Structure formats: structure tokens, C-alpha cells
Amino acid sequence: MVIAVKEVFINSSFNYINKHQKLDHYNEVKIKYGLEVMYSFITKTLAIFIMSILIKTFFENFFILIFYGILRTFSHGIHAKSNTNCWLSTMLTYLITGLFCKYIIIPKHILYFISILSLIIIVTYAPSDTKYRPIRRKNKRIKLKILSILSVISFSTLMLYTKFAYINSIAVSLILCVIAINPITYKILKMPRNNYKY
């Protein structure tokens, strides 16, 4: 049933696009991949929101989605090897982090540590690509690194020097970003880094 809905979404969306603009083979593959990513993003986001409502961590998870989503856009990072693994890891991550953000108070000195560590890791390793999405252009890598650094600085400032109610969500987002781009994570999961070199 789920697969059928996915196929209907992708095929109907693709046929609509193709009807208005004839595509060559390369662009067909590119558009279909983009539609798969969009479908996966929409369904996972809905699932996270439903789960968050049920366990009463909606706002905590909402802000993790926002902050981590922005960081992920610029710093990139590791991806699961299969859609099933992606679903399981995503749902488990948001379940645990949502509850953590709601019920745990993070001391100020730990927040400073998270902020400094995140900045160091981002400066050193962002953006971190994957085998199937290598970042080939040097100027793009530089641009993404700068945007990643600016994002970490902005979020850290919000977390440390304002009365924003969901500072835990920022802290968790920074931690998730550090994990996603860290070479240790790639090594543990046996995935290659710096794929643009090859």
C-alpha cells in the first residue's frame, strides 16, 4: 500500500512535468530522484509530527527539524544505506531527542562545550558528502562551508545569549550535525568520505 502510494505520487508528478517540458534521459533520472526525495521528506516529516503529538514533544521536534534541517542543507553528512534504515534511524532519533529536550536540563557550561565543539567540527569537516552525492565543485564546497559556519554561530548565539524557549532543540541539532559529518561516523558505518576526489 505504501509503495503503491509512492509510485502513484512519483509517476503522476513526473508525467505532469514531462507533459509540459520534454526531458532527456539525464533529466528524467534527476527529476525522478528529486521526486523520491520529496516524497520521503514529506512522509517522514508527517510521521515525526504524528509521533511528536502522541508523546507530547511536538515543539521540541519541530525546532529540531528546523535547525537540523538548515545545518544539514549546508553541511550535508552521512545517509542511511537503505530507505528502511533511514526510516528506523530517523524515527528513533526524533523519539529519543524529543523526549530528551523536553525532560532534561542541559547546564550552561555543557551548552558552551557543544557550541565550541560543533564549530570546530564544522570548520574542519563541512561539507561532508556521500558516494552518490559528491560535491565536485570547489567553489560550492567553500560556499557550503561558509554557510555552515555562519549557521552554527547564529544558532549558538541564539542558544547561549537569548531566552529562546527551546535551546535544547538547538543543542541536539548541533550534536546531530557533528555526528552526521564526522569521519568517525563514516568509518563506523564503512562509508567513504571526500567522494569528490574520486
Protein Blocks (a to p, Z undefined) as FASTA:
>chain_A
ZZmmmmmmmmmmmmmmmmmoccdfklmmmmmmmmmmmmmmmmmmmmmmmmmmmnopmmmm
mmmmmmmmmmmmmngpaddfbfklmmmmmmmmmmmmmmmmmmpccdfklmmmmmmmmmmm
mmmmmccddfklccfblklmmmmmmmmmmmmmmmmmmmmmcccfklmlmmmmmmmmmmmm
pmklmmmnopaehkllZZ
